[in-house]
Structures are given as structure tokens and as C-alpha cells.
Amino acid sequence: MTLQKFTIADAAMERTPGTEAEIYTGNLVDERQGGPITIGYGRYAPQQTLEETMAVHDVMIVLAGRLSVSTPDVAVEAGPGEIVYMPKGEAVTIRSHEEGATTAYVTYPHWRSARE
């Protein structure tokens, strides 16, 4: 793999596996390119909810909009420029607000492989 630059236009957005919510992911780097991490973009339509136990360590950077992320013990709200870390094994609920949200993410190891 060589040095690369990406924009959200490079991502082929797909509905997040296992959900009917309007939440989409677009991996740009993953196991198919031989890298050790997954890098991509996420897009949340307004008022969407995702409940999941994290199969990987996930770092989510909010680029636009707002998200609330909660566990049984902690709740945070994140907006543009803010980062949320969700450790492997943590049960989380992610909710988008009225304006929806666009995110960038990095996971270790690859989230798609961990869900299979």
C-alpha cells in the first residue's frame, strides 16, 4: 500500500450491515488492501439510531452534524471536529440529531471481518 489521499466522494456508501436504519458506511482502506486498520466515512440520516456491541476498537470523527453516543454508564454528544472512541466489547447506542451527521472512522481490527 502506498501514500493515498481520500475524500468522501471516493467512498462507495452502503447501508450499515444488520440494520434498517438510514446509516451508511464507505470503507476506503480495509482488509482487501492489506492494511492493518479500516478507514472510511459514515453518513447518518436525521433521527437514526444504531445499537451495537463493538466488535472492534472504533474511533469516530464527526465532520458535520451531531451525534449522541451512550453506554449504560456514559453519554456524550459530539459535533464537528470532535472524536468519540468506542472500545471493543462496549455496548453503545449512537443517535443522530435533526441534521444527521457525517463521520470519518478508523477501526482496529477490520470491522467487516469482525462482524462475520
Phi, psi and omega in degrees: 000142181243172177305133180217156175235141182230154168232168180298334178295339179282344186272130172273101186283132178231148177302138179302127182303141175082010180222151174263356181293158177275070179232126187235146176234153177218098178290138175251326176228129176204199184300336181292335178263357177085008178281161181278350183229166171252135178233135178191190178241152174234150177225125180247122172292166179300143172058044178254153181228135175233122176248128186202146168266123188295122178273347181218170170281129187231127174249122182242125179253121179279123180263324180208151180080197182219146175228147168250133178235127182224154171236178176300339185249337189221145173225135177227155172240137183228140178234189184309130179087356181260152185240138176240128176256127179239107184287154177305135179092347181282132174276120184234154170237124179248127180234133174270154180266191186304326184268000185072193181199152170239135183229164165241150181218155173227129177235152173220129346289204184292126184291324183295317178295322182291334181279342183280000000 
